[in-house]
């Protein structure tokens, strides 16, 4: 038993080190070996499953991440962090399980309401499924907890723009820029927002002009002007007739050589 405990501690320490050094392949190998051991302490087995799930999420191996998170939740079913990770693994761009993801988001926030990133991700899910009002409420709560997080500011501004609340979005961006004057991420968010607002105004203006023209675009005929008498403006004669064709270039006559001329 003592040899197993020592091996488990050693493998867990190596797995942590590899993960912190951003060496996921080595971390997966070591932690996977730890997860396969028998008679491993519950705390070590739980941490190994959680770390395996984190690595799989970063590598977009969502099915494996869900399997490891299910094992971690079996050890700690009241972990808000594990429920958040499970919701993330379920809320994928392909083959998303929106209902189960929403359940895990709600469970995580029920266990710990003060999770700005969980609120951000849950608000994004609500916004994507068309629940705009609930999404804005969730994202505003996330902003209250982390007002200087550019990802949260960006998600909330996106939702406000979708709800046509441009004034509130602009105020939030200005406040974020004021608090973080040297952070280029907030400058980019503000510039992108102003560009989109300008483009929307231009689109509306073009549609308004097109709506006023019932007959659509009109093509004007090209008519040649007729010859008229010259105009006199300030004692200057302005001719309105057509220009004449230019004459051929002038060439001097070719000289004829006489037979009695002598050449040097």
MIDOSE-1310 file (N, C-alpha, C; in nm, 2 decimals, decimal comma, always signed):
residues 264
xxxx	+0,08/-0,12/+0,00/+0,00/+0,00/+0,00/+0,09/+0,12/+0,00; +0,19/+0,12/+0,08/+0,28/+0,24/+0,09/+0,35/+0,27/-0,05; +0,39/+0,16/-0,12/+0,45/+0,18/-0,25/+0,35/+0,24/-0,35; +0,22/+0,20/-0,34/+0,12/+0,26/-0,43/+0,10/+0,40/-0,39
xxxx	+0,10/+0,44/-0,26/+0,08/+0,58/-0,23/+0,19/+0,66/-0,27; +0,32/+0,61/-0,26/+0,43/+0,69/-0,30/+0,43/+0,70/-0,46; +0,39/+0,60/-0,53/+0,38/+0,61/-0,67/+0,28/+0,71/-0,72; +0,16/+0,70/-0,65/+0,05/+0,80/-0,68/+0,10/+0,94/-0,66
xxxx	+0,16/+0,96/-0,55/+0,21/+1,10/-0,52/+0,31/+1,15/-0,62; +0,40/+1,05/-0,66/+0,50/+1,09/-0,76/+0,44/+1,12/-0,90; +0,35/+1,03/-0,94/+0,28/+1,05/-1,07/+0,20/+1,18/-1,07; +0,13/+1,21/-0,96/+0,05/+1,33/-0,95/+0,14/+1,46/-0,96
xxxx	+0,26/+1,45/-0,89/+0,35/+1,57/-0,89/+0,40/+1,59/-1,03; +0,44/+1,47/-1,10/+0,49/+1,49/-1,24/+0,38/+1,54/-1,33; +0,26/+1,49/-1,31/+0,15/+1,54/-1,40/+0,12/+1,69/-1,38; +0,13/+1,74/-1,26/+0,11/+1,88/-1,23/+0,22/+1,96/-1,30
xxxx	+0,34/+1,91/-1,29/+0,46/+1,98/-1,34/+0,45/+1,99/-1,49; +0,42/+1,88/-1,56/+0,40/+1,88/-1,70/+0,29/+1,97/-1,75; +0,18/+1,97/-1,68/+0,07/+2,06/-1,72/+0,11/+2,21/-1,70; +0,18/+2,24/-1,59/+0,22/+2,38/-1,57/+0,32/+2,42/-1,68
xxxx	+0,40/+2,33/-1,73/+0,50/+2,36/-1,83/+0,44/+2,35/-1,97; +0,31/+2,33/-1,98/+0,24/+2,33/-2,11/+0,30/+2,22/-2,20; +0,31/+2,10/-2,14/+0,35/+1,98/-2,21/+0,24/+1,88/-2,19; +0,13/+1,90/-2,27/+0,01/+1,81/-2,25/+0,03/+1,67/-2,28
xxxx	+0,11/+1,63/-2,38/+0,13/+1,49/-2,41/+0,19/+1,41/-2,29; +0,30/+1,47/-2,23/+0,36/+1,40/-2,12/+0,26/+1,40/-2,00; +0,19/+1,51/-1,98/+0,09/+1,52/-1,87/-0,02/+1,41/-1,88; -0,07/+1,40/-2,01/-0,17/+1,29/-2,03/-0,12/+1,15/-2,00
xxxx	+0,00/+1,13/-2,04/+0,06/+0,99/-2,02/+0,07/+0,96/-1,87; +0,13/+1,06/-1,80/+0,15/+1,04/-1,65/+0,02/+1,03/-1,58; -0,07/+1,12/-1,60/-0,20/+1,13/-1,53/-0,28/+1,01/-1,57; -0,28/+0,97/-1,69/-0,35/+0,85/-1,74/-0,30/+0,72/-1,67
xxxx	-0,17/+0,72/-1,65/-0,12/+0,60/-1,57/-0,17/+0,60/-1,43; -0,17/+0,73/-1,37/-0,22/+0,74/-1,23/-0,37/+0,70/-1,22; -0,45/+0,74/-1,32/-0,59/+0,71/-1,31/-0,61/+0,56/-1,33; -0,52/+0,49/-1,39/-0,54/+0,34/-1,41/-0,49/+0,26/-1,29
xxxx	-0,43/+0,32/-1,19/-0,38/+0,25/-1,08/-0,50/+0,20/-0,99; -0,48/+0,10/-0,92/-0,58/+0,05/-0,82/-0,53/+0,10/-0,68; -0,63/+0,11/-0,59/-0,61/+0,16/-0,45/-0,54/+0,29/-0,45; -0,58/+0,38/-0,53/-0,53/+0,52/-0,53/-0,62/+0,60/-0,43
xxxx	-0,56/+0,69/-0,35/-0,64/+0,78/-0,27/-0,74/+0,86/-0,35; -0,86/+0,88/-0,29/-0,97/+0,95/-0,36/-0,92/+1,09/-0,40; -0,85/+1,16/-0,32/-0,81/+1,30/-0,35/-0,72/+1,30/-0,47; -0,63/+1,20/-0,48/-0,53/+1,20/-0,59/-0,61/+1,16/-0,72
xxxx	-0,70/+1,06/-0,71/-0,77/+1,01/-0,82/-0,86/+1,12/-0,88; -0,92/+1,20/-0,79/-1,01/+1,31/-0,83/-0,93/+1,42/-0,90; -0,82/+1,45/-0,85/-0,73/+1,56/-0,91/-0,68/+1,51/-1,05; -0,65/+1,39/-1,06/-0,60/+1,33/-1,18/-0,71/+1,34/-1,29
xxxx	-0,83/+1,30/-1,26/-0,94/+1,31/-1,35/-0,97/+1,45/-1,39; -0,97/+1,54/-1,30/-0,99/+1,68/-1,33/-0,89/+1,74/-1,42; -0,76/+1,71/-1,39/-0,65/+1,76/-1,48/-0,66/+1,70/-1,62; -0,69/+1,57/-1,63/-0,71/+1,51/-1,76/-0,82/+1,58/-1,84
xxxx	-0,93/+1,61/-1,77/-1,04/+1,68/-1,83/-1,00/+1,82/-1,88; -0,92/+1,89/-1,81/-0,88/+2,02/-1,85/-0,79/+2,01/-1,97; -0,70/+1,92/-1,98/-0,61/+1,90/-2,09/-0,69/+1,86/-2,21; -0,79/+1,77/-2,20/-0,87/+1,73/-2,31/-0,96/+1,85/-2,36
xxxx	-1,00/+1,93/-2,28/-1,08/+2,05/-2,32/-1,00/+2,14/-2,40; -0,87/+2,17/-2,36/-0,79/+2,25/-2,44/-0,75/+2,19/-2,57; -0,75/+2,06/-2,58/-0,72/+1,99/-2,71/-0,84/+1,96/-2,79; -0,96/+2,01/-2,74/-1,09/+1,99/-2,80/-1,13/+1,85/-2,82
xxxx	-1,09/+1,77/-2,72/-1,13/+1,63/-2,71/-1,25/+1,62/-2,61; -1,36/+1,67/-2,66/-1,47/+1,69/-2,57/-1,53/+1,56/-2,51; -1,54/+1,46/-2,59/-1,59/+1,33/-2,54/-1,51/+1,28/-2,43; -1,38/+1,28/-2,45/-1,29/+1,23/-2,34/-1,30/+1,32/-2,22
xxxx	-1,31/+1,45/-2,24/-1,32/+1,55/-2,13/-1,45/+1,52/-2,05; -1,56/+1,49/-2,12/-1,68/+1,45/-2,04/-1,67/+1,33/-1,96; -1,59/+1,23/-2,02/-1,57/+1,10/-1,94/-1,49/+1,13/-1,81; -1,39/+1,21/-1,83/-1,30/+1,24/-1,71/-1,38/+1,32/-1,61
xxxx	-1,46/+1,42/-1,66/-1,54/+1,50/-1,56/-1,65/+1,42/-1,49; -1,70/+1,32/-1,56/-1,80/+1,24/-1,49/-1,74/+1,16/-1,38; -1,61/+1,12/-1,40/-1,54/+1,05/-1,29/-1,51/+1,15/-1,18; -1,47/+1,27/-1,21/-1,44/+1,37/-1,11/-1,56/+1,41/-1,03
xxxx	-1,68/+1,42/-1,10/-1,80/+1,45/-1,03/-1,85/+1,34/-0,94; -1,81/+1,22/-0,97/-1,84/+1,10/-0,89/-1,77/+1,12/-0,75; -1,65/+1,17/-0,75/-1,58/+1,19/-0,63/-1,63/+1,32/-0,56; -1,66/+1,42/-0,63/-1,70/+1,55/-0,57/-1,82/+1,61/-0,65
xxxx	-1,94/+1,56/-0,62/-2,06/+1,60/-0,70/-2,10/+1,75/-0,67; -2,05/+1,81/-0,56/-2,09/+1,94/-0,53/-1,98/+2,04/-0,56; -1,90/+2,01/-0,66/-1,80/+2,10/-0,71/-1,85/+2,19/-0,82; -1,86/+2,32/-0,79/-1,90/+2,42/-0,89/-1,81/+2,42/-1,01
xxxx	-1,68/+2,41/-0,98/-1,58/+2,41/-1,09/-1,60/+2,29/-1,19; -1,63/+2,17/-1,14/-1,65/+2,06/-1,22/-1,77/+2,07/-1,31; -1,88/+2,13/-1,25/-2,00/+2,15/-1,32/-1,98/+2,25/-1,43; -1,90/+2,35/-1,41/-1,87/+2,45/-1,51/-1,79/+2,39/-1,62
xxxx	-1,69/+2,31/-1,59/-1,62/+2,24/-1,69/-1,70/+2,14/-1,77; -1,79/+2,07/-1,71/-1,88/+1,98/-1,78/-1,97/+2,06/-1,87; -2,02/+2,17/-1,83/-2,11/+2,25/-1,92/-2,03/+2,30/-2,04; -1,90/+2,33/-2,02/-1,82/+2,38/-2,13/-1,80/+2,26/-2,23
xxxx	-1,78/+2,14/-2,17/-1,76/+2,02/-2,26/-1,88/+1,99/-2,34; -2,00/+2,02/-2,28/-2,12/+1,99/-2,35/-2,16/+2,10/-2,45; -2,12/+2,23/-2,42/-2,16/+2,34/-2,51/-2,05/+2,36/-2,61; -2,05/+2,27/-2,71/-1,95/+2,28/-2,81/-2,01/+2,33/-2,94
xxxx	-1,93/+2,37/-3,04/-1,98/+2,42/-3,16/-2,04/+2,30/-3,25; -1,99/+2,18/-3,23/-2,05/+2,07/-3,30/-2,10/+1,97/-3,20; -2,22/+1,92/-3,23/-2,29/+1,82/-3,14/-2,31/+1,87/-3,00; -2,35/+2,00/-2,99/-2,38/+2,06/-2,86/-2,50/+2,00/-2,79
xxxx	-2,50/+1,98/-2,67/-2,61/+1,94/-2,59/-2,65/+2,06/-2,50; -2,73/+2,14/-2,56/-2,76/+2,27/-2,49/-2,83/+2,26/-2,36; -2,93/+2,17/-2,36/-3,01/+2,15/-2,24/-2,92/+2,10/-2,12; -2,84/+2,00/-2,14/-2,76/+1,95/-2,04/-2,65/+2,05/-2,00
xxxx	-2,60/+2,12/-2,10/-2,50/+2,23/-2,06/-2,56/+2,33/-1,98; -2,69/+2,37/-2,01/-2,76/+2,48/-1,93/-2,78/+2,42/-1,78; -2,81/+2,29/-1,77/-2,83/+2,24/-1,64/-2,70/+2,24/-1,55; -2,59/+2,21/-1,61/-2,46/+2,22/-1,54/-2,42/+2,36/-1,51
xxxx	-2,45/+2,45/-1,60/-2,42/+2,59/-1,57/-2,51/+2,64/-1,45; -2,63/+2,61/-1,45/-2,72/+2,65/-1,34/-2,67/+2,58/-1,21; -2,64/+2,46/-1,22/-2,59/+2,39/-1,10/-2,46/+2,45/-1,04; -2,37/+2,49/-1,13/-2,25/+2,55/-1,09/-2,27/+2,68/-1,02
xxxx	-2,36/+2,76/-1,08/-2,39/+2,89/-1,03/-2,47/+2,88/-0,90; -2,55/+2,78/-0,88/-2,62/+2,75/-0,76/-2,53/+2,72/-0,65; -2,42/+2,65/-0,68/-2,32/+2,61/-0,58/-2,23/+2,73/-0,54; -2,20/+2,81/-0,65/-2,12/+2,93/-0,63/-2,16/+3,04/-0,72
xxxx	-2,24/+3,14/-0,68/-2,30/+3,24/-0,77/-2,19/+3,34/-0,82; -2,08/+3,35/-0,75/-1,98/+3,45/-0,78/-1,87/+3,39/-0,87; -1,91/+3,35/-0,99/-1,82/+3,30/-1,08/-1,83/+3,38/-1,21; -1,75/+3,48/-1,23/-1,77/+3,57/-1,35/-1,75/+3,49/-1,48
xxxx	-1,66/+3,40/-1,49/-1,64/+3,33/-1,62/-1,76/+3,23/-1,65; -1,81/+3,17/-1,54/-1,92/+3,08/-1,56/-2,04/+3,16/-1,60; -2,06/+3,28/-1,54/-2,17/+3,37/-1,58/-2,15/+3,41/-1,73; -2,03/+3,44/-1,76/-2,00/+3,48/-1,90/-2,04/+3,37/-2,00
xxxx	-2,00/+3,25/-1,97/-2,02/+3,14/-2,06/-2,17/+3,10/-2,07; -2,24/+3,11/-1,95/-2,38/+3,08/-1,95/-2,46/+3,19/-2,02; -2,42/+3,31/-2,01/-2,48/+3,42/-2,08/-2,46/+3,41/-2,23; -2,35/+3,36/-2,27/-2,32/+3,34/-2,41/-2,42/+3,23/-2,47
xxxx	-2,43/+3,12/-2,39/-2,53/+3,02/-2,43/-2,67/+3,07/-2,44; -2,71/+3,15/-2,35/-2,85/+3,21/-2,35/-2,86/+3,30/-2,47; -2,76/+3,38/-2,50/-2,77/+3,47/-2,61/-2,77/+3,39/-2,75; -2,70/+3,28/-2,75/-2,70/+3,20/-2,88/-2,83/+3,13/-2,90
xxxx	-2,90/+3,10/-2,79/-3,03/+3,03/-2,80/-3,15/+3,13/-2,81; -3,12/+3,26/-2,82/-3,23/+3,36/-2,84/-3,29/+3,41/-2,71; -3,24/+3,38/-2,60/-3,29/+3,43/-2,47/-3,21/+3,56/-2,43; -3,25/+3,67/-2,50/-3,16/+3,79/-2,50/-3,17/+3,85/-2,36
xxxx	-3,29/+3,87/-2,31/-3,31/+3,93/-2,18/-3,24/+3,86/-2,07; -3,25/+3,73/-2,06/-3,19/+3,65/-1,96/-3,03/+3,65/-1,98; -2,99/+3,65/-2,10/-2,85/+3,66/-2,13/-2,79/+3,79/-2,08; -2,86/+3,90/-2,11/-2,81/+4,04/-2,07/-2,80/+4,04/-1,91
xxxx	-2,90/+3,99/-1,85/-2,90/+3,99/-1,70/-2,78/+3,91/-1,65; -2,75/+3,80/-1,71/-2,64/+3,71/-1,67/-2,51/+3,78/-1,69; -2,50/+3,84/-1,81/-2,37/+3,91/-1,85/-2,35/+4,03/-1,76; -2,45/+4,10/-1,73/-2,43/+4,22/-1,64/-2,38/+4,17/-1,50
xxxx	-2,43/+4,06/-1,45/-2,38/+4,01/-1,33/-2,24/+3,97/-1,34; -2,20/+3,91/-1,45/-2,06/+3,88/-1,47/-1,97/+4,01/-1,47; -2,02/+4,11/-1,53/-1,95/+4,24/-1,54/-1,93/+4,30/-1,40; -2,03/+4,29/-1,32/-2,02/+4,34/-1,18/-1,91/+4,27/-1,10
xxxx	-1,89/+4,14/-1,13/-1,79/+4,07/-1,06/-1,65/+4,09/-1,12; -1,64/+4,11/-1,25/-1,51/+4,13/-1,31/-1,52/+4,24/-1,42; -1,52/+4,37/-1,38/-1,55/+4,48/-1,47/-1,43/+4,50/-1,57; -1,31/+4,45/-1,54/-1,20/+4,47/-1,62/-1,16/+4,35/-1,70
xxxx	-1,25/+4,26/-1,72/-1,22/+4,14/-1,80/-1,27/+4,17/-1,95; -1,18/+4,18/-2,04/-1,22/+4,22/-2,18/-1,31/+4,12/-2,25; -1,30/+3,99/-2,21/-1,39/+3,89/-2,27/-1,54/+3,91/-2,22; -1,55/+3,94/-2,09/-1,69/+3,97/-2,04/-1,74/+4,10/-2,10
xxxx	-1,66/+4,20/-2,11/-1,71/+4,33/-2,17/-1,75/+4,30/-2,31; -1,67/+4,23/-2,39/-1,70/+4,20/-2,53/-1,83/+4,12/-2,54; -1,85/+4,02/-2,46/-1,98/+3,94/-2,47/-2,10/+4,03/-2,44; -2,09/+4,11/-2,33/-2,20/+4,20/-2,29/-2,23/+4,30/-2,40
xxxx	-2,13/+4,36/-2,46/-2,15/+4,46/-2,57/-2,21/+4,39/-2,69; -2,17/+4,27/-2,72/-2,24/+4,20/-2,83/-2,39/+4,18/-2,80; -2,42/+4,14/-2,68/-2,56/+4,12/-2,64/-2,64/+4,25/-2,65; -2,58/+4,36/-2,60/-2,65/+4,49/-2,60/-2,67/+4,54/-2,74
xxxx	-2,57/+4,52/-2,82/-2,59/+4,56/-2,96/-2,70/+4,48/-3,03; -2,71/+4,35/-3,00/-2,82/+4,27/-3,05/-2,95/+4,32/-3,00; -2,96/+4,37/-2,88/-3,08/+4,42/-2,82/-3,11/+4,56/-2,86; -3,02/+4,62/-2,94/-3,03/+4,76/-2,99/-3,02/+4,85/-2,87
xxxx	-2,93/+4,82/-2,78/-2,90/+4,91/-2,66/-2,76/+4,97/-2,68; -2,75/+5,04/-2,79/-2,61/+5,10/-2,82/-2,56/+5,20/-2,72; -2,65/+5,28/-2,66/-2,60/+5,38/-2,56/-2,54/+5,31/-2,44; -2,60/+5,21/-2,39/-2,55/+5,14/-2,28/-2,41/+5,07/-2,31
xxxx	-2,41/+5,01/-2,43/-2,28/+4,94/-2,47/-2,17/+5,04/-2,48; -2,20/+5,16/-2,54/-2,09/+5,26/-2,55/-2,05/+5,31/-2,42; -2,14/+5,33/-2,32/-2,10/+5,37/-2,19/-2,01/+5,27/-2,12; -2,04/+5,14/-2,14/-1,96/+5,04/-2,08/-1,82/+5,04/-2,14
xxxx	-1,81/+5,05/-2,27/-1,68/+5,05/-2,33/-1,60/+5,18/-2,29; -1,66/+5,29/-2,28/-1,59/+5,41/-2,24/-1,54/+5,40/-2,09; -1,63/+5,34/-2,00/-1,58/+5,32/-1,87/-1,47/+5,22/-1,86; -1,47/+5,12/-1,94/-1,36/+5,02/-1,94/-1,23/+5,08/-1,99
xxxx	-1,24/+5,16/-2,10/-1,12/+5,23/-2,15/-1,07/+5,33/-2,04; -1,16/+5,40/-1,97/-1,11/+5,49/-1,87/-1,03/+5,42/-1,76; -1,08/+5,30/-1,72/-1,02/+5,23/-1,61/-0,89/+5,16/-1,66; -0,88/+5,13/-1,79/-0,76/+5,06/-1,85/-0,71/+5,14/-1,97
xxxx	-0,65/+5,25/-1,95/-0,61/+5,34/-2,06/-0,50/+5,28/-2,15; -0,42/+5,19/-2,09/-0,31/+5,13/-2,17/-0,34/+4,99/-2,22; -0,45/+4,94/-2,20/-0,49/+4,81/-2,25/-0,55/+4,82/-2,39; -0,47/+4,77/-2,49/-0,52/+4,78/-2,63/-0,64/+4,69/-2,65
xxxx	-0,67/+4,59/-2,57/-0,79/+4,51/-2,60/-0,92/+4,59/-2,59; -0,93/+4,68/-2,49/-1,05/+4,76/-2,48/-1,05/+4,87/-2,59; -0,94/+4,91/-2,64/-0,94/+5,01/-2,75/-0,99/+4,94/-2,87; -0,95/+4,81/-2,90/-1,00/+4,74/-3,01/-1,15/+4,71/-3,00
xxxx	-1,20/+4,68/-2,88/-1,34/+4,66/-2,86/-1,42/+4,79/-2,89; -1,37/+4,90/-2,84/-1,44/+5,03/-2,87/-1,44/+5,06/-3,02; -1,32/+5,05/-3,08/-1,31/+5,08/-3,23/-1,40/+4,99/-3,31; -1,41/+4,86/-3,27/-1,50/+4,77/-3,35/-1,64/+4,81/-3,33
xxxx	-1,68/+4,84/-3,21/-1,82/+4,89/-3,18/-1,85/+5,01/-3,26; -1,77/+5,11/-3,26/-1,79/+5,23/-3,33/-1,80/+5,21/-3,48; -1,72/+5,12/-3,53/-1,72/+5,08/-3,68/-1,85/+5,02/-3,71; -1,90/+4,93/-3,63/-2,03/+4,86/-3,66/-2,14/+4,96/-3,65
xxxx	-2,14/+5,05/-3,55/-2,24/+5,15/-3,54/-2,25/+5,24/-3,67; -2,13/+5,28/-3,71/-2,13/+5,36/-3,84/-2,18/+5,28/-3,96; -2,14/+5,16/-3,97/-2,19/+5,08/-4,08/-2,34/+5,06/-4,08; -2,39/+5,04/-3,96/-2,54/+5,03/-3,94/-2,61/+5,15/-3,99
xxxx	-2,56/+5,27/-3,95/-2,62/+5,40/-3,99/-2,61/+5,42/-4,14; -2,50/+5,38/-4,20/-2,49/+5,39/-4,34/-2,59/+5,30/-4,41; -2,60/+5,18/-4,36/-2,70/+5,08/-4,42/-2,84/+5,14/-4,41; -2,88/+5,19/-4,30/-3,01/+5,25/-4,28/-3,03/+5,37/-4,37
xxxx	-2,93/+5,45/-4,39/-2,94/+5,56/-4,48/-2,96/+5,52/-4,63; -2,89/+5,42/-4,67/-2,91/+5,37/-4,81/-3,05/+5,31/-4,82; -3,10/+5,24/-4,72/-3,23/+5,18/-4,74/-3,34/+5,29/-4,74; -3,32/+5,40/-4,66/-3,41/+5,51/-4,67/-3,42/+5,58/-4,80
xxxx	-3,30/+5,60/-4,86/-3,30/+5,66/-4,99/-3,36/+5,57/-5,10; -3,34/+5,44/-5,09/-3,40/+5,34/-5,18/-3,55/+5,34/-5,17; -3,60/+5,35/-5,04/-3,74/+5,35/-5,02/-3,81/+5,47/-5,08; -3,74/+5,58/-5,08/-3,80/+5,70/-5,14/-3,81/+5,70/-5,29
xxxx	-3,74/+5,62/-5,36/-3,74/+5,61/-5,50/-3,82/+5,49/-5,54; -3,95/+5,52/-5,58/-4,04/+5,41/-5,62/-4,00/+5,34/-5,75; -3,95/+5,42/-5,85/-3,93/+5,37/-5,98/-3,79/+5,30/-5,99; -3,72/+5,31/-5,89/-3,59/+5,25/-5,89/-3,49/+5,34/-5,96
xxxx	-3,37/+5,29/-6,00/-3,27/+5,37/-6,06/-3,31/+5,41/-6,20; -3,28/+5,53/-6,25/-3,31/+5,58/-6,38/-3,18/+5,60/-6,46; -3,18/+5,55/-6,58/-3,07/+5,57/-6,67/-3,09/+5,69/-6,76; -3,01/+5,79/-6,76/-3,03/+5,91/-6,85/-2,96/+5,88/-6,98
xxxx	-3,03/+5,92/-7,09/-2,97/+5,90/-7,23/-2,86/+5,99/-7,26; -2,77/+5,95/-7,33/-2,66/+6,03/-7,37/-2,69/+6,10/-7,51; -2,71/+6,23/-7,51/-2,76/+6,31/-7,63/-2,64/+6,40/-7,67; -2,61/+6,40/-7,80/-2,51/+6,49/-7,85/-2,56/+6,63/-7,86
xxxx	-2,49/+6,72/-7,82/-2,54/+6,86/-7,83/-2,54/+6,91/-7,97; -2,64/+6,99/-8,01/-2,66/+7,04/-8,14/-2,57/+7,17/-8,16; -2,54/+7,20/-8,29/-2,47/+7,32/-8,32/-2,56/+7,44/-8,30; -2,51/+7,54/-8,22/-2,58/+7,66/-8,20/-2,49/+7,78/-8,22
xxxx	-2,55/+7,89/-8,22/-2,47/+8,01/-8,23/-2,38/+8,03/-8,12; -2,26/+8,09/-8,14/-2,16/+8,11/-8,03/-2,22/+8,21/-7,92; -2,17/+8,18/-7,80/-2,21/+8,27/-7,69/-2,11/+8,38/-7,67; -2,16/+8,49/-7,62/-2,07/+8,60/-7,59/-2,08/+8,63/-7,44
xxxx	-1,97/+8,60/-7,36/-1,97/+8,63/-7,22/-1,85/+8,72/-7,19; -1,88/+8,84/-7,14/-1,77/+8,93/-7,10/-1,69/+8,96/-7,22; -1,75/+8,99/-7,34/-1,68/+9,03/-7,46/-1,59/+8,91/-7,51; -1,62/+8,79/-7,46/-1,54/+8,68/-7,51/-1,64/+8,58/-7,59
xxxx	-1,60/+8,54/-7,70/-1,68/+8,45/-7,79/-1,65/+8,31/-7,75; -1,76/+8,23/-7,71/-1,75/+8,09/-7,68/-1,82/+8,01/-7,78; -1,74/+7,93/-7,86/-1,80/+7,85/-7,97/-1,86/+7,72/-7,91; -1,98/+7,69/-7,95/-2,04/+7,57/-7,91/-2,05/+7,46/-8,01
xxxx	-1,99/+7,48/-8,13/-1,99/+7,38/-8,24/-1,89/+7,28/-8,21; -1,90/+7,17/-8,29/-1,81/+7,06/-8,27/-1,67/+7,09/-8,31; -1,57/+7,03/-8,25/-1,43/+7,05/-8,29/-1,41/+6,98/-8,42; -1,32/+7,05/-8,50/-1,29/+6,99/-8,63/-1,17/+6,89/-8,61
xxxx	-1,16/+6,81/-8,71/-1,06/+6,71/-8,71/-0,92/+6,78/-8,72; -0,82/+6,73/-8,66/-0,69/+6,78/-8,67/-0,63/+6,76/-8,80; -0,55/+6,85/-8,85/-0,48/+6,83/-8,98/-0,36/+6,74/-8,97; -0,32/+6,70/-9,08/-0,20/+6,61/-9,09/-0,08/+6,68/-9,05
xxxx	+0,02/+6,61/-8,99/+0,15/+6,68/-8,96/+0,22/+6,75/-9,08; +0,27/+6,86/-9,06/+0,34/+6,94/-9,16/+0,48/+6,88/-9,18; +0,52/+6,84/-9,31/+0,65/+6,79/-9,34/+0,71/+6,88/-9,45; +0,84/+6,92/-9,43/+0,90/+7,00/-9,54/+0,92/+6,92/-9,67
xxxx	+0,91/+6,99/-9,78/+0,93/+6,92/-9,91/+1,07/+6,86/-9,92; +1,07/+6,75/-9,99/+1,19/+6,67/-10,00/+1,28/+6,74/-10,11; +1,40/+6,76/-10,08/+1,49/+6,83/-10,18/+1,53/+6,73/-10,29; +1,55/+6,78/-10,41/+1,59/+6,70/-10,52/+1,74/+6,72/-10,55
xxxx	+1,81/+6,61/-10,56/+1,95/+6,63/-10,59/+1,98/+6,64/-10,74; +2,06/+6,74/-10,77/+2,09/+6,77/-10,91/+2,21/+6,69/-10,95; +2,22/+6,66/-11,07/+2,33/+6,58/-11,12/+2,46/+6,66/-11,13; +2,45/+6,80/-11,14/+2,57/+6,87/-11,15/+2,63/+6,92/-11,02
xxxx	+2,56/+6,87/-10,91/+2,62/+6,91/-10,78/+2,73/+6,82/-10,74; +2,83/+6,87/-10,67/+2,95/+6,80/-10,63/+2,94/+6,77/-10,48; +2,97/+6,66/-10,45/+2,97/+6,62/-10,31/+3,11/+6,59/-10,26; +3,14/+6,64/-10,14/+3,27/+6,61/-10,08/+3,28/+6,47/-10,02
